Amino acid sequence: MDLATFANHQSTPAPPLLEKLARATWQRTRHGRLMTDVQTGRVIAMISKLMQPTTILELGTFTGYGTLCLLEGLGPEGTLHTVESNDELFSLQDEFWQQAEGGHRIQRHHADALAFLHQWKVPLNGTVDLVYVDADKQNVNAQLDALLPLLSERGCLLFDNTWWNGTLYSRENGTGGSAAKADAMRRLNERLLSDTALQTVTVPTGDGLSVVRKA
């Protein structure tokens, strides 16, 4: 038994609704691999439960699996904002969010992630307690720049895919857009490691999850 199998075995299972959504994602979309994996979902759900954030922001919704994980810990008066540019996914999201306890507190925004961040005004919208970043990898560093001023004092950032299937520091980076995404994720990792204004812990789950807060 390897460590990943052990971790899955020793973790509380995902709620049944999430299991149904995962199955529907693989059956009804062509890119099921883009969905937050089960173990990463349990980690971000636990972080959300520990923080009980008032405002959660998710960049990159896909079918809404990660959204429901984050929702598990949303504070009693809280709101979960999730940003997705592909409106073809909305009906699948709605189908499952409507079944979730507190699903009415999810606010979906049809927008580009970076453009949405530039429109968020703290005096009007308030600060953000918890952010899950899983969209538009090529612009992930610009997203970090835009997010830092929006974070509350206790704010926390979660960056998915920071392992990038182990290829970031090899020659297996692909070409074109794939290479650009890998370059962006590599720069993000280097920045998170070297920036003394930030504290980072990278969790070896899924495709790598980096948990970041202001130092």
Residue frames as a rotation matrix with the C-alpha (Angstrom) as fourth column:
MET 1
0.577 0.816 0.000 0.00
0.816 -0.577 0.000 0.00
0.000 0.000 -1.000 0.00
ASP 2
-0.437 -0.731 0.524 1.49
0.693 -0.645 -0.323 3.35
0.574 0.222 0.788 -1.02
LEU 3
-0.881 -0.002 -0.473 1.02
0.374 -0.614 -0.695 6.59
-0.289 -0.789 0.541 0.92
ALA 4
-0.766 0.627 -0.146 -1.76
-0.615 -0.646 0.452 7.93
0.189 0.436 0.880 -1.33
THR 5
-0.203 0.687 -0.698 -3.77
-0.028 0.708 0.705 4.72
0.979 0.162 -0.125 -0.96
PHE 6
-0.523 -0.077 -0.849 -3.20
0.804 0.287 -0.521 4.76
0.284 -0.955 -0.088 2.80
ALA 7
-0.973 0.127 -0.193 -4.34
-0.047 -0.926 -0.374 8.39
-0.226 -0.355 0.907 3.03
ASN 8
-0.478 0.842 -0.248 -7.53
-0.634 -0.136 0.761 7.66
0.607 0.521 0.599 1.12
HIS 9
-0.174 0.376 -0.910 -8.21
0.353 0.887 0.299 4.59
0.919 -0.269 -0.287 3.26
GLN 10
-0.518 -0.162 -0.840 -7.66
0.851 0.004 -0.526 6.46
0.088 -0.987 0.136 6.52
SER 11
-0.986 0.167 -0.001 -9.73
-0.167 -0.985 -0.028 9.53
-0.006 -0.028 1.000 5.62
THR 12
-0.308 0.950 0.050 -13.42
0.089 0.081 -0.993 10.08
-0.947 -0.302 -0.110 6.25
PRO 13
-0.460 0.130 0.878 -15.20
0.861 0.306 0.406 9.42
-0.216 0.943 -0.253 2.93
ALA 14
-0.982 0.188 0.023 -16.58
-0.165 -0.908 0.385 12.27
0.094 0.374 0.923 0.86
PRO 15
-0.374 0.919 0.122 -20.32
-0.407 -0.045 -0.912 12.91
-0.833 -0.391 0.391 1.31
PRO 16
-0.187 0.361 0.913 -22.59
0.613 0.770 -0.179 10.90
-0.768 0.526 -0.366 -1.02
LEU 17
0.816 0.526 -0.238 -23.57
0.172 -0.615 -0.770 14.01
-0.551 0.587 -0.593 -2.98
LEU 18
0.235 -0.822 -0.519 -19.93
-0.803 -0.464 0.373 14.56
-0.548 0.329 -0.769 -3.92
GLU 19
-0.567 -0.397 0.722 -19.60
-0.010 0.880 0.475 10.95
-0.823 0.262 -0.503 -5.01
LYS 20
0.306 0.772 0.557 -22.60
0.688 0.226 -0.690 11.41
-0.659 0.594 -0.462 -7.29
LEU 21
0.827 -0.044 -0.561 -21.19
-0.298 -0.880 -0.369 14.66
-0.477 0.473 -0.741 -8.70
ALA 22
-0.230 -0.973 -0.024 -17.82
-0.628 0.129 0.767 13.03
-0.744 0.191 -0.641 -9.38
ARG 23
-0.409 0.149 0.900 -19.53
0.474 0.878 0.070 10.23
-0.779 0.456 -0.430 -11.27
ALA 24
0.671 0.733 0.109 -21.66
0.518 -0.359 -0.776 12.70
-0.530 0.577 -0.621 -13.26
THR 25
0.467 -0.585 -0.663 -18.57
-0.574 -0.771 0.276 14.76
-0.672 0.251 -0.696 -14.09
TRP 26
-0.603 -0.747 0.280 -16.80
-0.307 0.542 0.782 11.78
-0.736 0.386 -0.556 -15.63
GLN 27
-0.299 0.572 0.764 -19.94
0.708 0.670 -0.224 10.66
-0.640 0.474 -0.605 -17.47
ARG 28
0.598 0.778 0.195 -21.14
0.738 -0.440 -0.511 14.02
-0.312 0.449 -0.837 -18.77
THR 29
0.754 -0.433 -0.494 -17.99
-0.506 -0.862 -0.017 16.03
-0.418 0.263 -0.870 -19.51
ARG 30
0.855 -0.483 -0.189 -14.95
0.104 0.516 -0.850 15.30
0.509 0.707 0.492 -21.64
HIS 31
-0.092 -0.946 0.310 -12.43
-0.160 -0.293 -0.943 16.51
0.983 -0.137 -0.125 -19.07
GLY 32
0.827 0.500 -0.258 -13.16
0.120 0.292 0.949 14.74
0.550 -0.815 0.181 -15.81
ARG 33
0.121 -0.881 -0.457 -9.48
0.921 0.272 -0.279 14.93
0.370 -0.387 0.844 -14.86
LEU 34
-0.449 -0.267 0.853 -9.94
0.121 -0.964 -0.238 18.69
0.885 -0.004 0.465 -14.32
MET 35
0.633 0.763 0.133 -12.16
-0.092 -0.097 0.991 18.02
0.769 -0.639 0.009 -11.31
THR 36
-0.048 -0.566 0.823 -10.69
-0.959 -0.204 -0.197 18.44
0.279 -0.799 -0.533 -7.84
ASP 37
-0.352 -0.124 -0.928 -9.62
-0.107 0.990 -0.092 14.96
0.930 0.067 -0.362 -6.75
VAL 38
0.550 0.731 -0.404 -11.24
0.273 0.300 0.914 13.33
0.789 -0.613 -0.035 -3.73
GLN 39
0.178 -0.525 -0.833 -8.32
0.979 0.177 0.097 13.64
0.096 -0.833 0.545 -1.30
THR 40
-0.852 -0.426 0.305 -7.61
0.421 -0.903 -0.085 17.27
0.312 0.056 0.948 -2.20
GLY 41
-0.127 0.908 0.400 -11.32
-0.080 -0.411 0.908 17.91
0.989 0.083 0.125 -1.76
ARG 42
0.602 0.323 -0.730 -11.20
0.627 0.375 0.683 16.46
0.494 -0.869 0.023 1.76
VAL 43
-0.378 -0.814 -0.441 -8.19
0.926 -0.333 -0.180 18.65
-0.001 -0.476 0.879 2.59
ILE 44
-0.849 0.053 0.526 -9.79
0.076 -0.973 0.219 21.89
0.523 0.226 0.822 1.42
ALA 45
0.269 0.962 -0.044 -13.05
0.087 0.021 0.996 20.95
0.959 -0.272 -0.078 3.15
MET 46
0.341 -0.215 -0.915 -11.12
0.915 0.297 0.272 20.44
0.214 -0.930 0.298 6.40
ILE 47
-0.763 -0.646 -0.013 -9.32
0.640 -0.752 -0.158 23.78
0.092 -0.129 0.987 6.03
SER 48
-0.472 0.680 0.561 -12.65
-0.117 -0.679 0.725 25.48
0.874 0.276 0.400 5.39
LYS 49
0.507 0.697 -0.506 -14.19
0.387 0.341 0.857 23.81
0.770 -0.631 -0.097 8.45
LEU 50
-0.047 -0.626 -0.778 -11.27
0.999 -0.012 -0.051 24.86
0.023 -0.780 0.626 10.64
MET 51
-0.916 -0.369 0.159 -11.43
0.381 -0.923 0.053 28.47
0.128 0.109 0.986 9.43
GLN 52
-0.017 0.993 -0.116 -15.22
0.918 -0.030 -0.395 28.84
-0.395 -0.114 -0.911 9.13
PRO 53
-0.887 -0.461 0.030 -14.64
0.428 -0.795 0.431 31.70
-0.175 0.395 0.902 6.67
THR 54
-0.069 0.853 -0.517 -17.19
0.121 -0.507 -0.853 34.43
-0.990 -0.121 -0.069 6.11
THR 55
0.671 0.226 -0.706 -16.14
-0.620 -0.351 -0.702 34.99
-0.406 0.909 -0.095 2.50
ILE 56
-0.032 -0.629 0.776 -14.75
0.264 0.744 0.614 32.27
-0.964 0.224 0.142 0.26
LEU 57
0.439 0.084 -0.895 -13.56
-0.778 -0.463 -0.425 32.87
-0.450 0.882 -0.138 -3.30
GLU 58
0.130 -0.349 0.928 -13.01
0.313 0.903 0.295 30.07
-0.941 0.252 0.227 -5.79
LEU 59
0.069 -0.195 -0.978 -11.30
-0.840 -0.540 0.049 30.73
-0.538 0.819 -0.201 -9.11
GLY 60
-0.627 -0.190 -0.755 -12.23
-0.655 0.654 0.379 28.00
0.422 0.732 -0.535 -11.57
THR 61
-0.046 0.752 0.657 -15.45
-0.922 0.221 -0.317 26.14
-0.383 -0.621 0.684 -10.77
PHE 62
-0.919 -0.140 -0.369 -15.57
-0.332 0.780 0.530 23.40
0.214 0.610 -0.763 -13.42
THR 63
-0.298 0.878 -0.375 -18.50
0.175 0.436 0.883 21.18
0.938 0.198 -0.283 -12.34
GLY 64
0.215 0.419 0.882 -18.51
-0.637 -0.625 0.452 22.49
0.740 -0.659 0.132 -8.78
TYR 65
0.485 -0.105 -0.868 -16.92
0.477 0.864 0.162 19.61
0.733 -0.493 0.469 -6.85
GLY 66
-0.579 -0.783 -0.227 -14.40
0.664 -0.291 -0.689 21.86
0.473 -0.549 0.689 -5.10
THR 67
-0.484 0.498 0.719 -17.17
-0.406 -0.856 0.320 24.39
0.775 -0.137 0.617 -4.51
LEU 68
0.599 0.779 -0.184 -19.16
-0.241 0.394 0.887 21.90
0.764 -0.487 0.424 -2.46
CYS 69
0.149 -0.640 -0.754 -16.03
0.821 0.505 -0.266 20.95
0.551 -0.579 0.601 -0.50
LEU 70
-0.816 -0.467 0.341 -15.39
0.261 -0.824 -0.503 24.59
0.516 -0.322 0.794 0.40
LEU 71
-0.117 0.887 0.448 -19.07
-0.443 -0.450 0.776 25.07
0.889 -0.108 0.445 1.26
GLU 72
0.259 0.227 -0.939 -18.79
0.533 0.777 0.335 22.48
0.805 -0.587 0.080 4.05
GLY 73
-0.268 -0.471 -0.841 -16.98
0.964 -0.126 -0.236 24.98
0.005 -0.873 0.488 6.29
LEU 74
-0.476 0.105 0.873 -18.56
0.287 -0.920 0.266 28.28
0.832 0.377 0.408 5.23
GLY 75
-0.984 0.050 -0.169 -19.50
0.144 -0.327 -0.934 30.39
-0.102 -0.944 0.314 8.25
PRO 76
-0.364 0.931 -0.015 -23.19
0.753 0.285 -0.594 30.76
-0.548 -0.227 -0.805 9.18
GLU 77
0.557 0.566 -0.608 -23.53
0.157 -0.790 -0.593 34.19
-0.816 0.235 -0.529 7.57
GLY 78
-0.357 -0.911 -0.207 -20.99
-0.108 -0.179 0.978 33.56
-0.928 0.372 -0.034 4.85
THR 79
0.788 0.493 -0.369 -20.99
-0.400 -0.047 -0.915 33.65
-0.468 0.869 0.160 1.06
LEU 80
-0.095 -0.781 0.617 -19.03
0.339 0.557 0.758 31.51
-0.936 0.282 0.212 -1.37
HIS 81
0.562 0.169 -0.810 -18.17
-0.612 -0.575 -0.544 33.32
-0.557 0.801 -0.219 -4.62
THR 82
-0.033 -0.573 0.819 -17.08
0.359 0.758 0.545 31.05
-0.933 0.312 0.181 -7.47
VAL 83
0.196 -0.046 -0.979 -15.83
-0.681 -0.725 -0.102 32.24
-0.705 0.687 -0.174 -10.87
GLU 84
-0.219 -0.201 0.955 -16.20
0.446 0.850 0.281 30.24
-0.868 0.488 -0.097 -14.08
SER 85
-0.545 -0.078 -0.835 -15.89
-0.556 -0.712 0.429 31.36
-0.628 0.698 0.344 -17.70
ASN 86
-0.944 0.157 -0.290 -17.54
-0.138 0.610 0.780 28.29
0.299 0.777 -0.554 -19.31
ASP 87
-0.423 0.856 0.296 -21.31
-0.872 -0.297 -0.389 28.66
-0.245 -0.423 0.872 -19.08
GLU 88
-0.021 0.396 -0.918 -21.85
-0.605 0.726 0.327 25.19
0.796 0.562 0.224 -20.58
LEU 89
-0.696 -0.340 -0.633 -21.09
0.249 0.713 -0.656 23.80
0.674 -0.614 -0.411 -17.12
PHE 90
-0.750 0.329 0.574 -23.72
-0.613 -0.671 -0.417 25.82
0.248 -0.664 0.705 -15.27
SER 91
0.272 0.943 -0.191 -26.60
-0.766 0.333 0.550 23.36
0.583 -0.003 0.813 -15.55
LEU 92
0.203 -0.276 -0.939 -24.52
0.327 0.923 -0.201 20.54
0.923 -0.266 0.278 -14.06
GLN 93
-0.856 -0.505 0.109 -23.36
0.114 -0.391 -0.913 22.80
0.504 -0.770 0.392 -11.25
ASP 94
-0.461 0.748 0.478 -26.90
-0.831 -0.553 0.066 23.89
0.313 -0.367 0.876 -10.45
GLU 95
0.293 0.605 -0.740 -28.22
-0.337 0.790 0.512 20.34
0.895 0.100 0.435 -10.45
PHE 96
0.014 -0.381 -0.924 -25.97
0.683 0.678 -0.270 19.42
0.730 -0.628 0.270 -7.54
TRP 97
-0.906 -0.346 0.244 -25.72
0.090 -0.720 -0.689 22.73
0.414 -0.602 0.683 -5.71
GLN 98
-0.200 0.924 0.327 -29.50
-0.725 -0.364 0.584 22.76
0.659 -0.120 0.743 -5.35
GLN 99
0.542 0.373 -0.753 -29.23
0.108 0.858 0.502 19.50
0.833 -0.353 0.425 -3.44
ALA 100
-0.374 -0.833 -0.408 -26.55
0.597 0.120 -0.793 20.77
0.709 -0.540 0.453 -1.06
GLU 101
0.523 0.461 -0.717 -27.27
0.850 -0.341 0.401 22.19
-0.060 -0.819 -0.571 2.35
GLY 102
0.242 -0.394 -0.887 -26.49
0.241 -0.861 0.448 25.90
-0.940 -0.322 -0.114 2.13
GLY 103
-0.293 -0.391 0.872 -26.24
0.900 0.194 0.390 25.75
-0.322 0.900 0.295 -1.65
HIS 104
0.656 0.622 0.427 -28.19
0.723 -0.680 -0.120 29.00
0.216 0.388 -0.896 -1.90
ARG 105
0.775 -0.421 -0.471 -25.16
0.012 -0.736 0.677 30.77
-0.632 -0.530 -0.565 -0.42
ILE 106
-0.265 -0.811 0.521 -23.07
0.696 0.213 0.685 30.01
-0.667 0.544 0.509 -3.50
GLN 107
0.640 0.375 -0.671 -22.80
-0.170 -0.782 -0.599 32.99
-0.749 0.498 -0.437 -5.84
ARG 108
0.111 -0.565 0.818 -21.55
0.833 0.502 0.233 32.06
-0.542 0.655 0.526 -9.30
HIS 109
0.340 -0.112 -0.934 -19.86
-0.332 -0.943 -0.008 34.67
-0.880 0.313 -0.358 -11.47
HIS 110
0.675 -0.083 0.734 -19.60
0.668 0.490 -0.559 34.15
-0.313 0.868 0.386 -15.23
ALA 111
0.890 -0.431 -0.147 -16.25
-0.449 -0.885 -0.125 35.83
-0.076 0.178 -0.981 -15.83
ASP 112
0.346 -0.903 -0.253 -12.55
0.174 0.327 -0.929 35.49
0.922 0.277 0.270 -16.49
ALA 113
0.480 -0.130 -0.868 -10.78
0.856 0.285 0.431 34.94
0.192 -0.950 0.248 -13.16
LEU 114
-0.549 -0.799 -0.246 -8.28
0.831 -0.555 -0.052 37.79
-0.095 -0.233 0.968 -13.43
ALA 115
-0.602 0.411 0.684 -10.84
0.107 -0.808 0.579 40.26
0.791 0.422 0.443 -14.75
PHE 116
0.492 0.823 -0.285 -13.12
0.374 0.096 0.922 39.37
0.786 -0.560 -0.260 -11.84
LEU 117
0.149 -0.517 -0.843 -10.36
0.987 0.028 0.157 40.00
-0.058 -0.855 0.515 -9.31
HIS 118
-0.824 -0.501 0.264 -9.68
0.535 -0.842 0.072 43.43
0.186 0.200 0.962 -10.76
GLN 119
-0.265 0.821 0.506 -13.35
-0.042 -0.534 0.845 44.29
0.963 0.202 0.175 -10.26
TRP 120
0.362 0.378 -0.852 -13.42
0.775 0.386 0.500 43.24
0.518 -0.842 -0.153 -6.59
LYS 121
-0.166 -0.345 0.924 -13.33
-0.175 -0.911 -0.372 46.35
0.970 -0.224 0.091 -4.40
VAL 122
-0.653 -0.183 -0.735 -12.66
0.592 0.482 -0.646 45.81
0.473 -0.857 -0.207 -0.71
PRO 123
-0.943 0.332 0.023 -14.67
-0.274 -0.733 -0.622 48.88
-0.189 -0.593 0.782 0.48
LEU 124
-0.175 0.926 -0.334 -17.69
-0.965 -0.094 0.245 47.49
0.196 0.365 0.910 -1.37
ASN 125
0.385 0.331 -0.862 -17.22
-0.408 0.898 0.163 43.70
0.828 0.289 0.480 -1.30
GLY 126
0.810 -0.160 0.565 -15.12
-0.537 0.184 0.823 43.28
-0.236 -0.970 0.063 1.84
THR 127
-0.266 -0.959 -0.097 -12.02
-0.960 0.254 0.119 41.16
-0.090 0.125 -0.988 2.29
VAL 128
0.526 0.356 -0.772 -11.71
-0.538 0.842 0.022 37.45
0.658 0.404 0.635 1.51
ASP 129
0.460 -0.291 0.839 -10.90
-0.802 0.268 0.533 34.79
-0.380 -0.918 -0.110 4.10
LEU 130
-0.107 -0.432 0.896 -10.25
0.006 0.900 0.435 31.73
-0.994 0.052 -0.094 1.96
VAL 131
0.357 0.135 -0.924 -9.35
-0.874 -0.300 -0.382 31.43
-0.329 0.944 0.011 -1.73
TYR 132
0.176 -0.270 0.947 -9.07
0.236 0.945 0.226 28.28
-0.956 0.184 0.230 -3.85
VAL 133
0.146 -0.255 -0.956 -7.11
-0.789 -0.613 0.043 29.02
-0.596 0.748 -0.291 -7.03
ASP 134
-0.341 -0.190 0.921 -7.66
0.257 0.923 0.286 26.52
-0.904 0.334 -0.266 -9.85
ALA 135
0.737 0.611 0.289 -8.16
0.483 -0.178 -0.857 28.54
-0.472 0.771 -0.427 -13.06
ASP 136
0.947 -0.257 0.194 -6.22
-0.006 -0.616 -0.787 30.06
0.322 0.744 -0.585 -15.95
LYS 137
0.673 -0.704 -0.225 -2.81
0.645 0.410 0.645 28.70
-0.362 -0.580 0.730 -14.96
GLN 138
0.021 -0.716 0.697 -0.95
0.882 -0.315 -0.350 30.99
0.470 0.623 0.625 -17.35
ASN 139
0.003 0.059 0.998 -2.11
-0.096 -0.994 0.059 33.99
0.995 -0.096 0.003 -15.31
VAL 140
0.531 0.284 -0.798 -1.69
0.655 0.461 0.599 32.46
0.538 -0.841 0.058 -11.89
ASN 141
-0.440 -0.762 -0.476 1.03
0.897 -0.350 -0.269 34.91
0.038 -0.545 0.837 -10.83
ALA 142
-0.779 0.280 0.560 -1.08
-0.094 -0.937 0.338 37.90
0.619 0.210 0.756 -11.82
GLN 143
0.323 0.914 -0.247 -3.91
0.116 0.220 0.968 36.31
0.939 -0.342 -0.035 -9.85
LEU 144
0.121 -0.371 -0.921 -1.66
0.968 0.248 0.027 36.14
0.218 -0.895 0.389 -6.79
ASP 145
-0.872 -0.461 0.167 -0.78
0.437 -0.885 -0.161 39.82
0.222 -0.067 0.973 -7.20
ALA 146
-0.428 0.795 0.429 -4.47
-0.307 -0.575 0.758 40.71
0.850 0.193 0.491 -7.38
LEU 147
0.376 0.642 -0.668 -5.46
0.352 0.568 0.744 38.47
0.857 -0.515 -0.012 -4.46
LEU 148
-0.425 -0.648 -0.631 -2.98
0.797 0.062 -0.600 39.61
0.428 -0.759 0.491 -1.83
PRO 149
-0.935 0.075 0.348 -4.62
-0.189 -0.933 -0.306 43.04
0.301 -0.352 0.886 -1.27
LEU 150
-0.080 0.996 -0.047 -8.02
-0.572 -0.007 0.820 41.34
0.816 0.093 0.570 -0.95
LEU 151
-0.164 -0.030 -0.986 -7.07
0.444 0.890 -0.101 38.94
0.881 -0.454 -0.133 1.85
SER 152
0.821 0.417 0.389 -8.33
-0.218 -0.401 0.890 39.43
0.527 -0.815 -0.239 5.39
GLU 153
0.158 -0.802 0.577 -5.84
-0.978 -0.207 -0.020 39.30
0.136 -0.561 -0.817 8.26
ARG 154
-0.045 -0.116 0.992 -6.52
-0.490 0.868 0.079 35.60
-0.871 -0.482 -0.096 8.71
GLY 155
0.650 0.474 -0.594 -6.77
-0.713 0.111 -0.692 35.01
-0.262 0.874 0.410 4.96
CYS 156
-0.170 -0.632 0.756 -5.50
-0.176 0.775 0.608 31.85
-0.970 -0.029 -0.243 3.33
LEU 157
0.217 0.143 -0.966 -4.78
-0.967 -0.107 -0.233 30.95
-0.137 0.984 0.115 -0.31
LEU 158
0.154 -0.133 0.979 -4.97
-0.050 0.989 0.142 27.42
-0.987 -0.071 0.146 -1.71
PHE 159
0.036 -0.230 -0.972 -3.20
-0.970 -0.244 0.022 26.81
-0.242 0.942 -0.232 -5.04
ASP 160
0.652 0.249 0.716 -3.99
-0.130 0.967 -0.219 23.55
-0.747 0.050 0.662 -6.82
ASN 161
0.933 -0.221 0.282 -1.72
0.356 0.468 -0.809 21.69
0.047 0.856 0.515 -9.28
THR 162
0.698 -0.716 -0.003 1.58
-0.706 -0.689 0.166 23.02
-0.120 -0.114 -0.986 -7.94
TRP 163
0.059 -0.642 0.764 3.16
-0.106 0.757 0.644 19.60
-0.993 -0.119 -0.024 -8.52
TRP 164
0.313 0.193 -0.930 2.05
-0.884 -0.300 -0.360 19.65
-0.348 0.934 0.077 -12.19
ASN 165
0.984 0.174 -0.039 2.34
-0.177 0.944 -0.278 15.90
-0.012 0.281 0.960 -12.45
GLY 166
0.577 -0.810 0.107 6.00
0.310 0.338 0.889 16.14
-0.756 -0.479 0.446 -11.54
THR 167
0.380 -0.396 0.836 7.08
0.925 0.145 -0.352 17.74
0.018 0.906 0.422 -14.81
LEU 168
0.992 0.117 -0.057 7.81
0.117 -0.993 -0.004 21.33
-0.057 -0.002 -0.998 -13.77
TYR 169
0.447 -0.893 -0.055 11.51
-0.701 -0.388 0.598 20.74
-0.555 -0.229 -0.800 -13.29
SER 170
-0.140 -0.459 0.877 12.06
0.370 0.798 0.476 18.29
-0.918 0.391 0.059 -16.13
ARG 171
-0.904 -0.238 -0.356 11.99
-0.234 -0.421 0.876 18.53
-0.358 0.875 0.325 -19.90
GLU 172
-0.698 0.689 0.195 8.47
0.707 0.620 0.341 17.11
0.114 0.376 -0.920 -20.07
ASN 173
-0.657 0.395 -0.643 6.77
0.131 -0.779 -0.613 20.50
-0.743 -0.487 0.460 -20.16
GLY 174
0.243 0.768 0.593 5.00
0.801 0.186 -0.569 20.12
-0.547 0.613 -0.570 -23.49
THR 175
-0.788 -0.458 0.411 4.68
0.615 -0.606 0.504 22.84
0.019 0.650 0.760 -26.08
GLY 176
-0.393 0.657 0.644 2.53
0.254 -0.596 0.762 25.89
0.884 0.463 0.068 -26.74
GLY 177
0.248 0.623 0.742 -0.10
-0.563 -0.531 0.634 26.60
0.788 -0.575 0.219 -24.12
SER 178
0.864 0.051 -0.501 0.92
0.292 0.760 0.580 23.59
0.410 -0.648 0.642 -22.06
ALA 179
-0.099 -0.984 -0.151 4.49
0.870 -0.012 -0.492 24.85
0.483 -0.180 0.857 -21.78
ALA 180
-0.399 0.002 0.917 3.27
-0.115 -0.992 -0.048 28.35
0.910 -0.125 0.396 -20.90
LYS 181
0.683 0.698 0.217 1.14
-0.358 0.060 0.932 26.95
0.637 -0.714 0.291 -18.09
ALA 182
0.647 -0.520 -0.558 4.05
0.706 0.684 0.183 24.91
0.287 -0.512 0.810 -16.76
ASP 183
-0.402 -0.816 0.416 6.33
0.582 -0.578 -0.572 27.97
0.707 0.012 0.707 -16.88
ALA 184
-0.030 0.483 0.875 3.75
-0.442 -0.792 0.421 29.99
0.897 -0.374 0.237 -14.95
MET 185
0.907 0.395 -0.145 3.35
-0.078 0.496 0.865 27.31
0.413 -0.773 0.481 -12.29
ARG 186
0.236 -0.908 -0.345 7.12
0.871 0.355 -0.339 27.01
0.431 -0.221 0.875 -11.96
ARG 187
-0.507 -0.393 0.767 7.41
0.128 -0.914 -0.384 30.76
0.853 -0.097 0.513 -11.40
LEU 188
0.453 0.744 0.491 4.62
-0.480 -0.261 0.837 30.56
0.751 -0.615 0.239 -8.83
ASN 189
0.826 -0.166 -0.539 6.40
0.460 0.752 0.472 27.83
0.327 -0.637 0.698 -6.88
GLU 190
-0.208 -0.977 0.044 9.68
0.815 -0.197 -0.545 29.77
0.541 -0.077 0.837 -6.92
ARG 191
-0.324 0.164 0.932 7.91
-0.229 -0.969 0.091 32.89
0.918 -0.184 0.351 -5.75
LEU 192
0.733 0.672 0.105 6.06
-0.289 0.168 0.943 31.13
0.616 -0.721 0.317 -2.93
LEU 193
0.595 -0.586 -0.550 9.33
0.748 0.654 0.112 29.64
0.294 -0.478 0.828 -1.74
SER 194
-0.383 -0.909 0.164 11.38
0.823 -0.417 -0.386 32.85
0.419 -0.013 0.908 -1.87
ASP 195
-0.092 0.415 0.905 8.88
-0.043 -0.910 0.412 35.54
0.995 -0.001 0.102 -0.84
THR 196
-0.832 -0.335 -0.441 9.51
0.400 0.188 -0.897 36.24
0.384 -0.923 -0.022 2.86
ALA 197
-0.721 0.645 0.254 6.17
-0.692 -0.686 -0.224 38.04
0.030 -0.337 0.941 3.08
LEU 198
0.339 0.847 -0.410 4.41
-0.810 0.484 0.330 34.71
0.478 0.221 0.850 2.60
GLN 199
-0.475 -0.376 0.795 4.31
-0.694 0.716 -0.076 31.42
-0.541 -0.588 -0.601 4.48
THR 200
0.188 0.493 -0.850 3.73
-0.922 0.387 0.020 28.31
0.339 0.780 0.527 2.36
VAL 201
-0.410 -0.233 0.882 3.16
-0.463 0.886 0.019 24.65
-0.786 -0.400 -0.471 3.08
THR 202
-0.222 0.303 -0.927 2.79
-0.928 0.227 0.296 22.34
0.300 0.926 0.230 0.09
VAL 203
0.049 0.394 0.918 0.70
-0.655 0.707 -0.268 19.27
-0.754 -0.588 0.292 0.77
PRO 204
-0.840 -0.439 -0.318 1.53
-0.524 0.508 0.683 16.13
-0.138 0.741 -0.657 -1.26
THR 205
-0.295 0.821 0.489 -2.04
0.252 0.561 -0.789 15.37
-0.922 -0.109 -0.372 -2.23
GLY 206
0.768 0.630 0.116 -3.61
0.244 -0.119 -0.963 15.14
-0.593 0.767 -0.245 -5.67
ASP 207
0.521 -0.583 0.624 -1.48
0.726 -0.082 -0.683 17.16
0.449 0.808 0.380 -8.07
GLY 208
-0.597 -0.768 -0.232 0.04
0.754 -0.438 -0.490 19.24
0.275 -0.468 0.840 -5.28
LEU 209
0.574 0.783 0.240 -1.79
0.572 -0.593 0.567 21.72
0.586 -0.188 -0.788 -3.05
SER 210
-0.597 -0.802 0.021 0.07
0.596 -0.460 -0.658 24.78
0.537 -0.380 0.753 -1.75
VAL 211
0.550 0.741 -0.385 -1.42
0.793 -0.319 0.519 26.47
0.262 -0.591 -0.763 1.32
VAL 212
-0.483 -0.751 0.450 -0.34
0.666 -0.649 -0.368 30.10
0.568 0.123 0.814 1.64
ARG 213
0.701 0.624 -0.346 -0.85
0.711 -0.570 0.411 32.90
0.059 -0.534 -0.843 4.14
LYS 214
0.525 -0.517 0.676 0.76
-0.171 -0.842 -0.512 36.27
0.834 0.153 -0.530 4.76
ALA 215
-0.174 -0.706 -0.687 3.74
0.663 0.431 -0.612 36.00
0.728 -0.562 0.393 7.10
